[in-house]
Amino acid sequence: MTLVEQITEAENALRIPARDEILAGLKWLLDTGISYPVSLPHGEEEDAYLAVLKNVPVCGLRKVLSKIRNGQYENFNYAFIPLPAELAAMSRAEAKTERDDLVRLRETRQTLESNTKPAVHDEATKARIGKMLEAFRAEHRARKEAERGVAVEEEDSPEQIERWEKIMAMPDAARELSADEIAHRRTVSAKLDKAEQNEAAA
């Protein structure tokens, strides 16, 4: 199951119950011989529970109803269904595991998303990157001319410049580059790191 699917599943478990789900759960207990509390006005029991349980997590409500039916609570009066407010509090408490799971899953998603976002530079850093790229391109062209004995294009095209900007901004772009481009990018990155260290030490 993917992370997105796990989050969707956890969110669905913590949704509020539908009216019919609440009434069906109460009837499920009544059918076992458990009664409504005598303190509730006769004929108004369903409305009292619906008003209070409409905002509890459905997974918590189901757990409480199941545990009451199966006699899993200690020191509990199984002759009566808990009062609406008590049943609501018990339902929220029983949903703690699902709430904690959802928080953990969302934090995991946030961490993964933040790790894949392109790096964002301020204007001063962008300007410094531009100057260093320009200087390095000239050095790169001169070295290639000397190595290959051929003329190298004097200026990069706008498309090439835009590509290098994307390379500098996207940490995972290297897998799309040639070996020569990867070496070029690493050299530029090293120069940028050194420049930032010198600036910090100044």
Protein Blocks (a to p, Z undefined) as FASTA:
>chain_A
ZZklmmmmmmmmmpccdfklmmmmmmmmmmnopacdfkbcghilmmmmmmmmmmccfklm
mmmmmmmmnopaghiafkbccdfklmmmmmmmmmmmmmmmmmmmmmmmmmmmmmmpccdd
dfklmmmmmmmmmmmmmmmmmmmmmmnopacdfbacfklmmmmmmmmmmmklmmmpcfkl
mmmmmmmmmmmmmmmmmmmmZZ
